[in-house]
Every structure is written in C-alpha cells, then in structure tokens.
C-alpha cells in the first residue's frame, strides 16, 4: 500500500469507526476526541533545502511547539479499544548546513493503535496504547546561497512508518464526556536518517456514544 493510500485508508477509518460504534448497542461504543498540548519534533536528515542543491541538508534542533490530535475509536469493552488519529505539529524552523536561511518544516502523523484500559475507582482509569503511525515532514524554502548567489526554491518531503505508543490517566466527567492527560510517542527505529522521533503531551476531551 502506498503512503498516500495509507493516509486515505486511515482517515476513512476515523469515519468508519464512528459509524460502526454509533450503531452498536451491545458490543461497545464509539467515541470522538481532541487532544491539545505540546509536541516535540526531533531532527532528521531526510529533507533538503533545494532539489538542485542535494548537499544542503537541513540542520534542525529539537523543537517544542503546539500540537493537536483529532481521534476516533471504538471501545470493544471496558478494557480494550481500537483508535485512529491525525496529529498536526506546529511548524518548526530549520536551516541548511551550507545556507543560513531559515526553512519552515511542517509535520503531521496518522496513526492506528490498540488501547488497553484499566478502570479505577471514582471514575478514573489508566491506559496504555501501541500501534503504527505514518510520520511526514515537509520543508519549504526560498533562499539564496551566500557563497554562489544561486537562488533555491523547493518543497521537499519525507515520510516513514514508525511504531507509536503512549499512556495516560483519564477521568469520566459524565456518562458521555471524559478527559485525560496523556503522552504519545512516535519512535524512530533502525538506521533510517529520514525522520526523528516525536512526542506529544496533552489534555484531551472525549465524547462517546453509548
């Protein structure tokens, strides 16, 4: 499956899980939520600042900026759920190794995870989740090489499928509305130098259909 088709299929699953859960009266319930917080993007060397200047790789420090995740899922029972989400990180800045001009780096991720839940007293619960995520970064640059005077303009992108996992503490505000504090990570694996790992720490609100 191509990366484009993977993104389309996962986005479609958001709607599919919502519709399936809405019609399920005995097997479980569906839910829709929004997670807002801070995301950390680590540097990767898979992007360039100019298609005609292949040696001008990006140099990016780890960046912490605003981030958000829209998610939908289906809770099979009180201990397990299937969830899919789309995460968008605020734009980070980078610069070329041989070109000091700043570059805007856009990042997003699409994930599919299984979620194990342990209910506690007084409406609290703790959970862990794991699955796979497609991470994509795009660098946009318009600059002039200080040494040669050559003008460069490009939109370079790189993507990879990495494992993702996370944990959180939740609290039921009502029968249909809950909130939680969570941490989610997309973990770089192997020797690929395309993209680095990411983290998202945030507070979410979830609405479920029983």
C-alpha positions as CSV (number, residue, x, y, z in Angstrom):
1,X,0.0,0.0,0.0
2,X,1.4,3.4,-1.0
3,X,1.8,6.1,1.6
4,X,-0.9,8.2,0.0
5,X,-3.4,5.2,0.2
6,X,-2.4,4.6,3.8
7,X,-3.3,8.1,4.8
8,X,-6.6,7.9,2.9
9,X,-7.4,4.5,4.5
10,X,-6.7,5.7,8.0
11,X,-8.7,8.9,7.6
12,X,-11.6,6.7,6.2
13,X,-11.3,4.5,9.3
14,X,-12.0,7.6,11.5
15,X,-15.4,7.8,9.9
16,X,-15.8,4.0,9.8
17,X,-15.2,3.5,13.5
18,X,-17.6,6.4,14.3
19,X,-20.4,5.0,12.2
20,X,-19.9,1.4,13.4
21,X,-19.8,2.4,17.0
22,X,-22.9,4.6,16.7
23,X,-25.0,1.6,15.5
24,X,-23.5,-0.8,18.1
25,X,-25.8,-1.1,21.1
26,X,-24.3,-4.2,22.8
27,X,-20.7,-4.7,21.7
28,X,-19.5,-1.3,22.8
29,X,-19.5,2.3,22.0
30,X,-17.7,4.7,19.6
31,X,-16.0,8.0,20.6
32,X,-14.5,11.1,19.1
33,X,-12.0,13.3,20.8
34,X,-9.5,16.2,20.5
35,X,-6.1,16.2,22.2
36,X,-4.3,19.6,22.6
37,X,-0.9,20.2,24.1
38,X,2.9,20.5,23.3
39,X,4.7,18.4,20.7
40,X,8.4,17.8,20.3
41,X,9.9,17.2,16.9
42,X,13.5,15.8,16.8
43,X,15.8,16.5,13.9
44,X,16.1,14.2,10.9
45,X,18.3,14.4,7.8
46,X,15.8,13.3,5.2
47,X,14.9,16.7,4.0
48,X,16.8,19.1,1.8
49,X,16.5,22.8,1.2
50,X,16.8,22.7,-2.5
51,X,16.2,20.0,-5.1
52,X,19.1,21.3,-7.2
53,X,21.4,21.5,-4.2
54,X,21.5,18.0,-2.7
55,X,24.3,18.7,-0.3
56,X,22.4,21.4,1.5
57,X,20.7,19.1,4.1
58,X,18.6,20.5,6.9
59,X,20.0,21.2,10.3
60,X,17.2,21.4,12.9
61,X,17.3,21.4,16.6
62,X,14.7,19.6,18.7
63,X,11.7,21.9,18.7
64,X,8.8,22.1,21.2
65,X,5.7,23.8,19.8
66,X,1.9,23.5,20.0
67,X,0.4,20.3,18.6
68,X,-3.0,18.6,18.4
69,X,-4.5,15.3,17.7
70,X,-8.0,14.5,16.4
71,X,-9.0,10.9,17.1
72,X,-11.9,8.5,16.9
73,X,-12.3,5.0,18.2
74,X,-14.4,2.0,19.1
75,X,-14.4,0.7,22.7
76,X,-14.9,-3.1,22.4
77,X,-15.3,-3.5,26.2
78,X,-14.2,-1.7,29.4
79,X,-10.6,-2.9,28.9
80,X,-9.9,-2.5,25.2
81,X,-10.5,-0.1,22.4
82,X,-9.3,0.5,18.8
83,X,-8.3,4.1,18.0
84,X,-7.2,6.1,15.0
85,X,-6.0,9.7,14.9
86,X,-4.4,12.5,13.0
87,X,-1.7,14.6,14.7
88,X,-0.6,18.1,13.5
89,X,2.5,19.7,14.9
90,X,3.1,23.5,14.7
91,X,5.6,24.5,12.1
92,X,9.3,24.3,13.2
93,X,12.2,26.2,11.7
94,X,15.5,24.8,10.4
95,X,18.4,26.0,8.3
96,X,20.6,24.5,5.6
97,X,24.1,23.3,6.5
98,X,25.6,25.4,3.7
99,X,22.9,28.0,3.7
100,X,22.0,30.0,6.8
101,X,18.5,30.9,5.6
102,X,15.6,29.6,7.8
103,X,13.3,26.9,6.5
104,X,9.8,26.1,7.5
105,X,9.2,22.4,8.4
106,X,5.6,21.1,8.5
107,X,4.9,17.8,10.3
108,X,1.9,15.6,10.7
109,X,1.2,11.9,11.6
110,X,-1.6,9.4,11.0
111,X,-1.9,6.5,13.5
112,X,-3.8,3.4,14.3
113,X,-3.5,1.9,17.8
114,X,-4.9,-0.6,20.2
115,X,-5.7,0.8,23.7
116,X,-5.6,-1.3,26.9
117,X,-7.7,0.3,29.7
118,X,-7.7,-0.4,33.5
119,X,-10.8,1.2,35.2
120,X,-10.2,2.6,38.7
121,X,-12.5,3.9,41.4
122,X,-14.3,7.3,41.3
123,X,-14.4,7.5,37.5
124,X,-10.6,7.3,37.0
125,X,-8.8,5.0,34.6
126,X,-5.2,4.4,33.4
127,X,-4.4,3.2,29.9
128,X,-1.6,2.3,27.5
129,X,-1.7,2.1,23.7
130,X,0.5,0.9,20.9
131,X,0.3,0.6,17.1
132,X,1.8,2.2,14.0
133,X,2.0,5.7,12.7
134,X,2.9,7.3,9.3
135,X,5.0,10.4,10.0
136,X,5.5,13.0,7.3
137,X,7.6,16.2,7.3
138,X,7.8,18.8,4.6
139,X,10.4,21.6,4.2
140,X,9.6,24.8,2.3
141,X,12.5,27.1,1.5
142,X,13.1,30.2,-0.6
143,X,16.7,31.3,-0.3
144,X,19.9,32.5,-2.0
145,X,23.2,30.7,-1.4
146,X,25.5,33.2,0.2
147,X,28.6,31.7,-1.4
148,X,27.5,31.3,-5.0
149,X,24.5,33.7,-5.3
150,X,22.4,30.8,-6.6
151,X,18.7,31.1,-5.8
152,X,16.9,28.0,-4.5
153,X,13.2,27.3,-4.0
154,X,11.8,23.9,-3.1
155,X,9.2,21.9,-1.3
156,X,10.9,18.7,-0.1
157,X,9.1,16.0,1.9
158,X,9.9,12.7,3.6
159,X,7.8,10.1,5.3
160,X,8.2,6.9,7.2
161,X,6.0,4.3,9.1
162,X,7.2,4.0,12.7
163,X,5.8,2.3,15.8
164,X,3.9,4.5,18.2
165,X,2.9,4.1,21.8
166,X,1.6,6.1,24.7
167,X,0.0,6.2,28.2
168,X,-2.4,8.3,30.1
169,X,-4.8,8.9,33.0
170,X,-8.4,9.5,32.3
171,X,-11.5,10.8,34.3
172,X,-15.2,10.4,33.4
173,X,-16.8,13.8,33.7
174,X,-20.2,12.5,32.8
175,X,-21.6,9.2,31.2
176,X,-20.6,10.5,27.8
177,X,-17.8,13.0,28.4
178,X,-14.3,12.2,29.7
179,X,-11.0,14.0,29.9
180,X,-7.4,12.7,30.2
181,X,-3.8,13.7,30.5
182,X,-1.6,11.7,28.0
183,X,1.7,11.2,26.5
184,X,2.2,9.8,22.9
185,X,5.4,9.0,21.1
186,X,6.3,8.0,17.6
187,X,9.5,6.1,17.8
188,X,12.2,6.2,15.1
189,X,13.6,2.7,14.5
190,X,16.5,1.2,12.6
191,X,19.3,3.3,10.9
192,X,17.0,5.5,8.8
193,X,18.1,9.1,8.9
194,X,14.9,10.4,7.3
195,X,13.0,11.5,10.3
196,X,13.4,11.6,14.1
197,X,11.1,10.6,16.9
198,X,8.2,12.8,18.1
199,X,6.4,13.3,21.4
200,X,3.0,14.8,22.2
201,X,1.9,15.6,25.8
202,X,-1.6,17.0,26.0
203,X,-5.0,17.2,27.6
204,X,-8.0,15.7,25.7
205,X,-11.7,15.7,25.8
206,X,-13.7,12.7,24.5
207,X,-17.3,12.3,23.7
208,X,-18.8,8.8,23.4
209,X,-22.0,7.4,22.0
210,X,-23.4,4.5,24.1
